[in-house]
Amino acid sequence: MNKNILVSFQKDDSLNTIIDELKAKGHSVIFFRKKLDLNLEKSAGLALCVPLLPFIFLLNIARLIYLKQKYKINSLVCLDWHDKIILSPIANLLKIKTTWIELPHMDLKKAKKILLPFYKINSKKSRIITFSDLAKQQLIKLGVEEDKIRLIMPAAKLDRRKQNHAQSGLTQNEAQFNKKFFVVGTFSDLNKDQNIETLFQAVKICTEIIPNIQLIIVGEGEERKNLGWLAKKMGIDSLVWMVGEQGQTRKWLDNFDVFVVSKKFFKLPDLEIILKGMAAGLPVIGPADSGLEDIVENNRNGYLVDAGNSELFARQIMKLGQDERLRLKLGQIAKEKAEELFTLEKQIKSIEEII
């Protein structure tokens, strides 16, 4: 049964694929344009909200009634605190089914304590979608009823074709990596939150055992110049390639031997690119206790180590660099797992059942 879904957030890069797939399935998606958007997670927005609360409720009641009648809305999807606390109870009064989305990188521990009781009360009449068991456990600790939480695995639109260098359009310089180097690769924004220095230190340690190691970082950011200076200072600038933003994801993944992840908190696009790496047959090395446990099984399709511990990162990289058979085995298991469990088709089917 096709649904008329009111989405109470502006287009979000993390959720664009999901929205597009719901539309492709025949569901009608209407974006709720906020007349007054108060950021309740900040003190200024919270202070402003209190005196305006009666007006905010009346405004949103009128708008939801209008949208329900015009578009036959039967489902509301909320992303931010403003909508979960203010729109949800109104939607429930109007018999509109309410679903909340908690993205992997949302840190509920930093939420204003005054908001938490309202969050918990409204959650009793909503279903909450999370994309990692770590986020689910955080919600349970917060006091949200477990039966209200639906864990949906992250997913990616997978390219199952096997590419070679000629087919993928690699230049001669790009193709040289597979021929000459053991390539450790990652896709990452170049900012302070990504912990790229850990990868630099790991690569430096690995050079004693794997002198032909190469680190390729696909991504851009304000720290690119500083990271270039750091690599030079560490004496590994000839081993580190920061290639900027790249449109052909699979082309670069086919050029990697191992996929590494150094950051601690993930957005959905981060998990999507890791899944694409797994689908390309790459074992993954990343931080433990970060939510990666849902897709990376330690010692089976990759390794999970303490975040920021460059020696542990280096140890696992060297293990895979020295044992091609092990690397291919882990990569094959990663590929099979990605193609079986983390497809976009399965994710969208699960979301359809909830909303």
C-alpha positions as CSV (number, residue, x, y, z in Angstrom):
1,M,0.0,0.0,0.0
2,N,1.5,3.3,-1.1
3,K,1.7,6.0,1.6
4,N,1.6,9.8,1.8
5,I,4.6,10.6,3.9
6,L,5.3,14.0,5.5
7,V,9.0,14.4,6.0
8,S,9.7,17.1,8.6
9,F,13.3,18.0,7.6
10,Q,14.9,19.6,4.6
11,K,16.8,17.4,2.2
12,D,19.6,15.7,4.1
13,D,22.6,14.1,2.4
14,S,22.4,11.2,4.8
15,L,18.8,10.3,3.8
16,N,18.5,11.4,0.2
17,T,19.0,7.9,-1.1
18,I,16.3,6.5,1.2
19,I,13.8,9.3,0.2
20,D,14.5,8.7,-3.5
21,E,13.9,5.0,-3.1
22,L,10.6,5.5,-1.3
23,K,9.5,7.8,-4.1
24,A,10.6,5.2,-6.6
25,K,8.4,2.6,-4.8
26,G,5.4,4.8,-5.4
27,H,5.1,6.6,-2.1
28,S,4.3,10.3,-2.0
29,V,6.9,12.3,0.0
30,I,6.1,15.9,1.0
31,F,8.7,18.0,2.8
32,F,7.4,20.0,5.8
33,R,8.6,23.6,5.3
34,K,9.1,25.1,8.7
35,K,7.8,28.6,9.3
36,L,9.7,28.9,12.6
37,D,12.7,26.6,13.1
38,L,14.1,26.7,16.7
39,N,17.1,24.6,17.5
40,L,16.1,23.2,20.8
41,E,19.5,21.6,21.3
42,K,21.0,25.0,21.8
43,S,20.3,27.2,24.8
44,A,19.3,30.2,22.7
45,G,16.7,28.2,20.8
46,L,15.4,26.6,23.9
47,A,15.0,29.9,25.7
48,L,13.2,31.4,22.8
49,C,10.9,28.5,22.5
50,V,9.3,28.7,26.0
51,P,7.5,32.0,25.6
52,L,6.5,31.2,22.0
53,L,5.3,27.7,22.8
54,P,1.5,28.4,22.5
55,F,2.0,30.2,19.2
56,I,4.3,27.4,17.9
57,F,1.7,24.7,18.7
58,L,-1.2,26.6,17.2
59,L,0.8,27.3,14.0
60,N,1.8,23.7,13.6
61,I,-1.7,22.3,14.4
62,A,-3.1,24.5,11.6
63,R,-0.4,23.5,9.2
64,L,-0.6,19.8,9.9
65,I,-4.4,19.9,9.5
66,Y,-4.0,21.6,6.2
67,L,-1.4,19.2,4.9
68,K,-3.3,16.2,6.1
69,Q,-6.4,17.3,4.2
70,K,-4.6,18.4,1.1
71,Y,-2.2,15.5,0.7
72,K,-4.0,12.8,2.7
73,I,-1.0,12.5,5.0
74,N,-0.9,9.3,6.9
75,S,2.7,9.2,8.1
76,L,5.1,11.7,9.6
77,V,8.9,11.2,9.7
78,C,10.9,13.3,12.1
79,L,14.6,13.9,12.3
80,D,15.4,16.7,14.8
81,W,14.4,17.5,18.3
82,H,12.1,20.3,17.4
83,D,9.9,18.0,15.4
84,K,10.1,15.0,17.8
85,I,9.0,17.2,20.8
86,I,6.6,19.6,19.1
87,L,5.2,18.0,15.9
88,S,4.9,14.4,17.2
89,P,2.1,15.0,19.8
90,I,0.2,17.0,17.3
91,A,0.5,14.3,14.6
92,N,-0.7,11.7,17.2
93,L,-3.8,13.8,18.0
94,L,-4.5,13.9,14.2
95,K,-4.1,10.1,13.9
96,I,-1.0,10.5,11.8
97,K,1.5,7.6,12.3
98,T,4.8,9.0,13.6
99,T,8.3,7.7,13.0
100,W,11.5,9.1,14.3
101,I,15.0,8.7,12.8
102,E,18.1,8.7,14.9
103,L,21.2,9.0,12.7
104,P,24.4,7.2,13.8
105,H,26.3,10.4,14.5
106,M,23.6,12.0,16.7
107,D,24.9,12.2,20.3
108,L,21.9,12.0,22.6
109,K,24.2,12.4,25.7
110,K,24.7,16.0,24.8
111,A,21.0,16.8,24.7
112,K,19.6,19.3,27.0
113,K,18.4,17.5,30.2
114,I,15.2,19.6,30.3
115,L,14.2,18.0,26.9
116,L,14.7,14.4,27.8
117,P,11.4,13.9,29.7
118,F,9.5,15.2,26.6
119,Y,11.5,13.1,24.3
120,K,10.8,9.9,26.3
121,I,7.0,10.8,26.7
122,N,6.6,11.4,23.0
123,S,8.6,8.3,22.1
124,K,5.9,6.1,23.6
125,K,3.6,6.9,20.7
126,S,6.3,6.8,18.0
127,R,8.6,4.2,16.4
128,I,12.2,5.0,16.3
129,I,14.5,3.9,13.5
130,T,18.2,3.5,14.3
131,F,21.0,2.3,12.0
132,S,23.3,0.7,14.6
133,D,23.0,-1.4,17.7
134,L,25.2,1.2,19.5
135,A,22.5,3.9,18.9
136,K,19.8,1.5,20.0
137,Q,21.5,0.7,23.3
138,Q,22.1,4.5,23.9
139,L,18.3,5.0,23.5
140,I,17.5,2.2,25.9
141,K,19.9,3.7,28.5
142,L,18.1,7.0,28.0
143,G,14.8,5.4,29.0
144,V,13.2,4.7,25.7
145,E,11.1,1.5,25.6
146,E,13.0,-1.1,23.6
147,D,9.9,-2.3,21.7
148,K,9.6,1.2,20.2
149,I,13.1,1.0,18.6
150,R,13.6,-0.6,15.2
151,L,17.2,-1.4,14.2
152,I,17.6,-1.2,10.5
153,M,21.0,-2.1,9.0
154,P,22.8,0.6,7.0
155,A,22.8,-0.1,3.3
156,A,24.4,0.8,0.0
157,K,23.5,0.6,-3.7
158,L,26.1,-2.0,-4.6
159,D,27.9,-2.3,-7.8
160,R,28.4,-6.0,-8.3
161,R,30.4,-5.7,-11.5
162,K,34.1,-6.7,-11.3
163,Q,36.2,-4.0,-12.9
164,N,39.6,-4.1,-14.3
165,H,41.8,-1.1,-14.8
166,A,41.0,-0.8,-18.5
167,Q,37.2,-0.9,-17.9
168,S,37.3,1.5,-15.0
169,G,39.3,4.1,-16.9
170,L,42.2,4.3,-14.6
171,T,45.1,6.5,-15.8
172,Q,48.6,5.0,-15.9
173,N,49.5,6.8,-12.7
174,E,46.4,5.4,-10.9
175,A,47.0,1.9,-12.2
176,Q,50.5,1.8,-10.8
177,F,49.3,1.4,-7.3
178,N,48.1,-2.2,-7.8
179,K,51.3,-3.0,-9.6
180,K,53.8,-1.5,-7.2
181,F,52.3,-0.9,-3.9
182,F,50.3,-2.6,-1.1
183,V,47.5,0.0,-1.0
184,V,45.7,0.9,2.2
185,G,42.8,3.2,1.3
186,T,40.1,5.2,2.9
187,F,37.3,7.7,2.0
188,S,37.3,10.5,4.5
189,D,36.7,14.2,5.0
190,L,39.9,15.9,5.9
191,N,39.0,17.5,9.1
192,K,40.1,17.2,12.8
193,D,37.3,14.7,13.6
194,Q,38.6,12.0,11.2
195,N,41.7,11.1,13.2
196,I,43.9,10.8,10.1
197,E,47.0,11.2,12.1
198,T,46.4,7.6,13.5
199,L,46.6,6.3,9.9
200,F,49.8,8.2,9.3
201,Q,51.4,6.8,12.3
202,A,50.3,3.3,11.4
203,V,51.7,3.6,7.9
204,K,55.0,4.8,9.3
205,I,55.2,1.7,11.6
206,C,54.3,-0.6,8.7
207,T,57.1,0.6,6.5
208,E,59.5,-1.5,8.5
209,I,57.7,-4.7,7.4
210,I,55.9,-3.4,4.2
211,P,58.2,-0.9,2.5
212,N,55.9,-0.7,-0.6
213,I,52.9,0.4,1.5
214,Q,50.8,3.3,0.1
215,L,48.0,5.2,1.8
216,I,45.4,6.7,-0.5
217,I,42.9,9.1,1.1
218,V,39.9,10.0,-1.1
219,G,38.2,13.2,0.2
220,E,38.7,16.9,0.8
221,G,38.6,19.3,3.8
222,E,40.1,22.2,5.6
223,E,42.9,20.1,7.1
224,R,44.4,19.0,3.8
225,K,47.3,21.4,3.9
226,N,48.1,20.6,7.6
227,L,47.9,16.9,6.9
228,G,50.3,17.3,4.0
229,W,52.7,19.1,6.2
230,L,52.3,16.4,8.9
231,A,53.1,13.6,6.4
232,K,56.2,15.5,5.3
233,K,57.3,16.0,8.9
234,M,56.8,12.3,9.6
235,G,58.8,11.4,6.5
236,I,56.0,9.5,4.7
237,D,54.8,12.2,2.2
238,S,56.0,10.0,-0.7
239,L,53.7,7.2,0.7
240,V,50.6,9.3,1.3
241,W,48.3,10.3,-1.6
242,M,45.4,12.7,-0.8
243,V,43.6,12.6,-4.1
244,G,40.6,15.0,-3.2
245,E,37.0,14.3,-4.0
246,Q,36.4,11.7,-6.6
247,G,33.3,10.8,-8.5
248,Q,34.0,7.2,-9.4
249,T,33.9,5.4,-6.1
250,R,34.3,1.9,-7.4
251,K,37.4,2.9,-9.5
252,W,39.3,3.7,-6.3
253,L,37.9,0.8,-4.3
254,D,39.2,-1.6,-6.9
255,N,42.6,-0.1,-6.4
256,F,42.7,-0.7,-2.7
257,D,44.0,-3.8,-0.9
258,V,42.6,-2.9,2.5
259,F,39.9,-0.4,3.6
260,V,40.8,1.5,6.8
261,V,38.6,3.7,8.9
262,S,40.1,6.0,11.6
263,K,37.1,8.1,12.8
264,K,35.0,7.2,15.8
265,F,31.5,8.5,14.9
266,F,29.9,7.7,11.6
267,K,27.3,9.3,9.3
268,L,25.2,7.2,7.0
269,P,27.3,8.1,4.0
270,D,30.4,6.9,5.9
271,L,28.8,3.5,6.5
272,E,27.6,3.4,2.9
273,I,31.1,3.7,1.5
274,I,32.5,1.1,4.0
275,L,29.8,-1.3,2.7
276,K,30.8,-0.5,-0.9
277,G,34.4,-1.3,0.1
278,M,33.2,-4.7,1.5
279,A,31.2,-5.4,-1.7
280,A,34.4,-4.7,-3.7
281,G,36.1,-7.6,-1.7
282,L,38.0,-5.5,0.8
283,P,38.6,-6.4,4.4
284,V,38.0,-3.5,6.8
285,I,40.1,-2.3,9.7
286,G,38.4,0.3,11.9
287,P,37.7,1.4,15.5
288,A,35.9,-0.8,18.0
289,D,32.9,0.4,20.0
290,S,31.9,2.8,17.3
291,G,28.9,1.0,15.7
292,L,31.0,-0.8,13.1
293,E,30.3,-4.0,15.0
294,D,27.1,-4.3,13.0
295,I,28.9,-4.7,9.7
296,V,32.5,-5.7,10.6
297,E,33.0,-9.0,12.4
298,N,36.3,-9.0,14.1
299,N,38.7,-11.7,12.6
300,R,36.1,-12.7,10.1
301,N,35.7,-9.9,7.5
302,G,38.1,-7.4,9.0
303,Y,39.5,-6.2,12.3
304,L,38.2,-3.8,15.0
305,V,40.9,-2.1,17.2
306,D,41.0,0.6,19.8
307,A,40.4,4.0,18.2
308,G,43.5,6.1,18.0
309,N,45.8,3.2,18.7
310,S,48.2,3.4,15.7
311,E,50.2,0.3,16.7
312,L,47.1,-1.9,16.7
313,F,46.1,-0.5,13.3
314,A,49.6,-1.1,12.0
315,R,49.6,-4.7,13.4
316,Q,46.4,-5.6,11.5
317,I,47.6,-3.9,8.3
318,M,50.9,-5.8,8.4
319,K,49.0,-9.1,9.0
320,L,47.0,-8.6,5.9
321,G,49.9,-7.2,3.9
322,Q,52.0,-10.3,4.7
323,D,49.3,-12.9,4.1
324,E,47.6,-12.5,0.8
325,R,45.5,-15.6,1.3
326,L,44.1,-14.3,4.6
327,R,43.4,-10.9,3.0
328,L,41.5,-12.5,0.1
329,K,39.6,-14.8,2.4
330,L,38.4,-11.9,4.7
331,G,37.7,-9.8,1.6
332,Q,35.5,-12.5,0.1
333,I,33.5,-12.9,3.4
334,A,33.1,-9.1,3.5
335,K,31.8,-9.2,-0.1
336,E,29.3,-12.0,0.6
337,K,28.1,-10.3,3.7
338,A,27.6,-6.9,2.1
339,E,25.7,-8.5,-0.8
340,E,23.5,-10.6,1.4
341,L,22.6,-8.4,4.4
342,F,23.2,-4.7,3.5
343,T,21.4,-4.1,0.3
344,L,19.3,-1.0,-0.3
345,E,16.3,-3.2,-1.3
346,K,16.3,-4.9,2.2
347,Q,16.7,-1.6,3.9
348,I,13.8,0.1,2.1
349,K,11.5,-2.9,2.6
350,S,12.2,-2.7,6.4
351,I,11.5,1.1,6.4
352,E,8.3,0.6,4.4
353,E,7.0,-1.8,7.1
354,I,7.7,0.7,9.8
355,I,6.3,4.0,8.4
